[in-house]
Amino acid sequence: MADLQKLIDIMARLRGEDGCPWDRVQTRDSLKPYLLEETYELLEALDEGDPSKIREELGDLLLQIVFQTQIAKDRGEFDMGDVVDTICEKLIARHPHVFGGAVFETPEEVSRQWLERKREEGKLRESVLEGVPAHLPALLRAHRIQSRAAKVGFDWDALEGVIGKVEEEIRELKQALRSDDSARIEDELGDLFFALVNVSRFVKVNPEDALRKTIARFISRFRHIETRAAEMGRNLSDMTLEEMDALWEEAKRNRRTQLSEAERDA
């Protein structure tokens, strides 16, 4: 806690009368982009699995939390002690099986009682879907919404039903594409994405993580194409799709070789 207090003291000085002109004029709203940016940089570091980078990005995200808390303290609303007390009280209240006499044997039982506790706290006033932030990335929000509905029994019985729904949505998308109706195409694409999120939930894969990792692989392989093309003295715009696809497959083979070598060295 002493190290955290050091960070709190530094931020208080930066926001103080003789502090940093930039830090002093920041507001809750002006800091929102940095909070999002640091969160995604931490996610990227977690994907890479580099402990030193994870440590650095955790610090950057913690700075944003301390910054927002200092703004609240400057406004006379609350301080870091209040923030810590609030989350400690919440964790104890929502874990009666650890800090009390309740008994929950499975993660599903824990999740159900967690929702019940939130309802008791007034966090779920009208719907079990309340409380899922509207600003979450769409894939993650869809996952959270589906999980909430599933906890009260609104769910498929088995993965086969979910796969069947994906196939149904693909057929409906094909029909929409033939109609050339842009609004209908948008609706059917949305339905297909939503159904695919259901698949990810059933197989216990976070859809946001899955897509982010796929994007990272695409970038890596496309950069390989660019590098190899430059080595051959070629411009991508002058290459055929077949030529670029051959380099794409080369990138995939190289990655598989690297993974195999890493497994042998482990």
N, C-alpha and C positions, 0 to 999 in steps of 0.2 A: 504493500500500500504506500510505502514511502516513495517508491519510484513513480507511482501514479500521482502522488501529491506534488512531486517535482514538476511533472508535466502540467498539472493544474496551475501551479505557481507561475510557470513560464507563460502560459496562456493568459493568466490574469495580468501579468506585466505587459504583454503584447497589446492587450485591450485597454491598458491603463492610460492615464493622462499623458505620460511621457513615453508611450509605447509606439507601436508601428502604425503609421498612417493608414496602411491598407487594412490591417486587422481591425482597427478601431471602427472603420466604417461598414464592416460586413454586417449583414442581417441574416435572419433565418432563411429568407427567400434567396438571397444572393449566394448562400452556401449550398443550396440544394444540388446544383450540378456537380459540385465537388464530392458531395456525399455519395451520389450515384457513381461517379467516376471511380472513386476509391473502392467502392463495393465491387465493381466489375474488375478492377485491377487485382483485388484479392482473389476473386473467383479464378482469374487467369493464372495467378500464382499457385492456387490449389490444384488446378489442372496440371500444371507443369511439375508439381511435387518438389520444388526446390525449397528446402527449409529456410534458407537465408532470405529468399524473396518473400516467402510467406510471412516471416517475421517482420520484414520491412513493411509489407502491405497491411498487416494487422496494425502496425504502429500508425500508418497513415490514416486508416479508418478510425482508430481510437482518437486521433487528433480531431477528426471531425465531430466526434461525440463530445469531447472535452470543449471544443469550440462552441457548439450549440448550447452546452450546459453553462458556459461562461456568459453567453448572451442572456440566458434566462436569469442567471445570478445578477447580472447588471440591471436587469429589469425588476429585481426583487421578487422573483417567482419561485425559484428553487435552486439548489446547488447540487454538486456531485454526490454529497452524502444522501440527499433525498432520492436521487436517481438510484443509488445502490440499495438503499433501504427498500424502495418500492419493488425492485426486481427480486430482492431476497424474500420479501413477504409473499410475493406472487409465486415464487418457486416452492416455498414451503406449503402454501395453501393448495397448490395444484399437485402436490406429491404426498397426499395423506398416507400412501402405502410405504413411504420412506420415513416421513417425519411424524406419522401418526399410527393408528391401529388398523387402517384399511388394508385389505389384501387384494392385489391385482396380479394375476399370474401371467398375462400375455400383454404384448404391446398394444393389441386392439382394445383390451379392457382399459388400459391406461389412456388411450386416445379418447375413448367414450367418456370417461370421467373428466378428462381435461375439458371437453366441450361442455359438460354439465357444470363444471366450476365456472367457466366463462359465462354460462347462462345465469348462474347465481350472482355473478358480479355485474350483471346487466350488460354484458358485452354482446349478447345475442337476444336482442329485445323482440324482434318480430320474425326473424328467419335464421335458420342454421347457416345460411350463406352470408350473413352479416359478418363484418370484420375482416373479410378478405380484401386487402388494399386494391383500390381501383388502378393505382399506378404501377402495379406489378407488371412485368413483361407478360404478354398475352398467353404464351405457352404455360408459364408458371401459374398464372392466375387460373387458367382452365384446369390445371392439375389440382389446385387447392379447392376450387369450386366442386369438382367431381368427387374429391375425397370427402368433403363435407357432406354432400348428398349421400355418398355411400355409407357413411356412419349411421344414417337413419334408415338404411335398407333400400335406398333408391339406387340400385346397381345391378349389373349383369351377374348371373350365377357362375359363369365360367368364361375363360378367355375365348372359347370358340364363338360365343355370342358377340363379343367385341370385334373379333376378326370379321364376322359376318356383317357387322354394321359398317366396317371400313369398306368392304366389298360393295355393299349397298350404296355408300356415299360416292364411291368411284363411278358406279353406273350412273348415278344421278348427275355427277359432274360431267360425264361424257354427254348426257342428254342436254345439259345446259350449254355446253360448248357448241353443240349442233344448232341450238336455238339462237346463238349469237346475241343473247340478252346479257349485258354486262352485269346488271344487278343480280340476276339469277346465278350467273357464274360466281360472283363474289360470295353469295349465300352458300352455294354448294362447296366452294373451296373452304369456307369457314367451317362448315359441317364436317368436311373431311379432316381438317386439322384437329377439330375437337375429338373426332373418333380416334385419331392416331394418338392423341394425348391419353385417351382411355386405355389404349393398348399399353402405352408406357407405364401407366399406373398399375396395370395388372401384372406386368413383368418387373415392377419395382425399379424402373429406370426414370430418373428425373428428365423430363423432355427438354427443359432449358439447357441442362448440362449436355445432353446428347447432341442437340443441335449446335451448341457452341463448340463442342469438340469436332463435329463434322466440318464446321466452318474453318476451324484451325487446320484440319487436314487438307481441305480444299486450298487454302492459302499456301500451305507448304508445298503441295504438289504443283500448283500453278506457278509458284516461284521457281520450282525446278524446271518447268517448261521454259520460263523466261531465261533462266541461266544457261540452259543447254542451247537454246536458240541463239543466244549471244555468242556462245563458244563456237557455234557453227557459222557465225556471221550472217544470221538470218533475222528478219523482222517477223514478229508473230502475224502481222497483217498479211504477209506474203506466204505464210505456211498454210497448207491444207488442214482440214479438221483431222484427217487420218494421221498426218505427221504429228500434230499436237497430241493426239490421242496416244500415239506410240510413246511419246515422252512422258505422258501421264502414267501409262502402265509401267514405264521405267522407274518413275518416282515411287510407285506402289511397291515394286520389287525391291528397290533400295531400302524402303522402310521396313519391309518384312525381314530383310537380311540384317538390318541394324537391331531389330527386336530379337532375332534369333541369337545374335552375338551377345546381346545384353543378358539374355537368359543363360547362356553358357558361362558368362563371367560371374553371374550372381552366385 
